[in-house]
């Protein structure tokens, strides 16, 4: 029965997942870059860099 206790005590925050990880989707480019500068974990930095790359337009490779 102890498995469901977290649901009673947890506040609903739309920016955080059920496990406590931050959601990156609704953040804008400035917020993502600020998080990247303050982040220390390599796993989080990679995740933030991938989210930032979604904002920048991809340059199509030129095939000769």
Buried (B, 14 or more C-beta within 10 A) or exposed (E): EEEEEEEEEEEEEEEEEEEEEEEBEEBEEEEBBEBBEEBEEEEBBEBBEEBBEEEEEEEEEEEE
